[in-house]
Amino acid sequence: MLFTFSSAPGHNLSISVSQEGPEMEAGAAVNIHLVAKWLSSLEKKLEQHSEGSHQEFRIFISAEPAPSPDGHIIPQGILENSIKITNEPPTGMHANLHKALDNFNQDTLEMCARENEFKSILFALCYFHAVVAERRKFGPQGWNRSYPFNTGDLTISVNVLYNYLEANSKVPYDDLRYLFGEIMYGGHITDDWDRRLCKTYLEEFIKPEMLEGELFLAPGFPLPGNMDYNGYHQYIDDALPAESPYLYGLHPNAEIGFLTQTSEKLFRTVLEMQPRDTNTGEGGGATREEKVKALLDEILEKLTDEFNILELMAKVEERTPYIVVAFQECERMNILTSEIKRSLKELDLGLKGELTMTSDMENLQNALFLDTVPESWTRRAYPSMAGLAGWFADLLSRIKELETWTGDFVLPSVVWLAGFFNPQSFLTAIMQSMARKNEWPLDKMTLQCDVTKRNREDLSSPPREGAYVHGLFMEGARWDMQTGMMMDARLKDLTPAMPVIFIKAIPADKQDTRSMYPCPVYKTRQRGPTYVWTFNLKTKENPSKWVLAGVALLLQI
C-alpha cells in the first residue's frame, strides 16, 4: 500500500491510498507542522487502512518542535501509535561549527574561481551561523527574541557569496553583509536591537582584514588560511578554544545568569508538582488554606487606600508635564490596587464558605500558595519577573514613592525611574518641559544622559532643568565611577547598580555621539517588549564590543 500526498493550488493537502506490490513498502509525509488542519484527516486515513495493509509498510512523518505546549498540533492517536525519533540540535560552538561546515564538501570549496576569498568568507559564515544559533541559550541577553535560524539560511548565503564573487572584480563586503544580515538571516529578525547585533557580528567577521590574516573570530581563534575541506574540520578540533561565553563575544557572567535561570525554572517546576492536599501535613503544619488565608490577610492589611484623584487635582494650579505623569501613575495604581482588594476579598469569602469557589478564585489561591503573582494582577500591573513576596514589597515601595510626590507635587530630588508603570512618560515629560521653556520643537529634541559620580543620598534637591534618576542596573558590563566610562564587568557581579544619572533634553543636532554606546534600557531582564529608551553611555572601547556582549540597562533585577 502506498500513501500519496498531493496538493493542488487553492486546495488543502490530500491523501490517496493505492495497493502496491511488496516492493512498495513505505510512503513519506514531510513537514506536517505546516498542515495543522489536515492532521485529523491523516489520523482517520491511518486508522482506516491500518488493517489489511502490507506488513512492511511504514509511513514516515517529520515535524519541527512546537515552540510551546500550546503549539502541539499532532493528534494524540498518531503519537501513541508511533515510534518517535528526535533529532536534537547540536550544543556548544564546537558541535555547531562542525555541523555548519558539514553542509558543504570539497567540491563546494573548489567551485569558485576566487578560491582564497571564497573559502575565507565561507568559513566566517559557518562561524557566524554557529554563533547566532547557539547564542539563543543565553536567553534575552543572547537574543531579545528567539529566531528559527536554519541551515537553509547558511547554504543560500554561500550561493549568494559565490554569485557575487564571480560577478565582481573586488569583494563587495558591504553588499554581502547587507544581504546576509538584512535578508538571509535578517529576514527572521523582528527586533531592532537583535538586528543591530546580527549586523555587528557580520561587520566583525566579514571585512577586508580577513584576507590579511589579521582577523580573530573569537579570542584565541584566528580565521584559518587556505585549507582543504578536511583541514578545516581538523582546524576546528585543534584550534577552537574550550566552550565559553567569550566565543560569542559575551562576558562569563552571561553563563552564570543562564545557569541560574535554568536552576530557578527547575525548582519552580518541582514546586508546582508538589501535591495540593488541603489537609494538615505531617508534623501538624498549617494547611494549604490556612497559609493562603494568612497571606491574604497580610496583603489586605498592608495595602493602603486608593489615591483620591479629585482631591489631588484640587491641590494643583498648573498641570505641568510632570504633574500629568503623576496623575496617570496614580490612576493606574488605583486600578491595580482595587483589583487586588476585590479579588482577595472574594477569595476570603470563598474560603469561609460564603461564596462558591470559582476557577478564578482557585487560580488566585494556587498563585498565593506558590508565591507567584496572580494573572488578574499582572494584566493591570507593570512587567516584573519577581515572585509574589518580592513583587508586593516592590508595589508598596511604588505606592510610597507616589504618596511622597503627590504630597506637594514637587519633583523629588532624585526620581526612582523604575517606580513608574510607564517610565517613557516621565522621560517624555523632561523633553516637554524643556520644549515649553525654550520654545523648541519637540520632534527635534533628544535626551542627554550624564552619569554622575554621586549616589542617591548625596543629592538633596532636583536640578534646575531635567531630572536626576536612580534605580538602574547594568547587565553585561559595569560603570566605572573613576573614569566615568563603561568597563568589563567583574566576575559574579551580574547586574551592578548604576550611580545617579542626570537626564536633560537638548536639540537633537547638538547630540555628541562620538565614543558613545547607544545602550537600550529595559524594564526587566526579559528585555524585548519591556524596552523603555536608549541612553548614550561613554566608552573608550569600540561600541561593537558592548553590542556583542548584550549590554543593557535594567530597571528591575
Buried (B, 14 or more C-beta within 10 A) or exposed (E): BBBEBEEEEEEEBEBEEEEEEEEBBEBEBEEBBEBEEBBEBBBEBBEEBEEEBBEEBEBEBEBEEEEEEEEEEBBEBBEEEEEEEEEEEBEBBBBBBBBBBEBBEEEBBEEBEBEEBBBBBBBBBBBBBBBBBBBBBBBBBBBBBBBEBEEEBBBBBBEBBBEBBEEEEEBBBEEBBBBBBBEBBBEBBEBEBBBBBBBBBBBBBBBEEBBEEEBEBBEEBBBBEEBEBEEBBEBBEEEBEEBBBBBBBBBEBBBBBBEEBEEEEEEBEEEEEEEEEEEEEEEEEEEBEEBBBEBBEEBEEEBEEBBEEEEBEEEBEEEBBBBBBBBBBBEBBBEBBEBBBEBBEBBBBBBEEEBEBEEBBEBBBBBBBBBBBBEBBBEBBBBBBBBBEBBBEBBEBBBEBBEEBBEEBEBBBBBBBBBBBBBEBBBBBBBBBBBEEEEBEEEEBBBBBBBBEBEBEEBEEBBEEBBBBBBBBBBBBBBEBEEBBBBBBEEEEBBBBBBBBBBBBBEEEEEEEEBBBBBBBBBBBBBBEBBBBBBBBBBEBEBBBBBBBBBBBBBBB
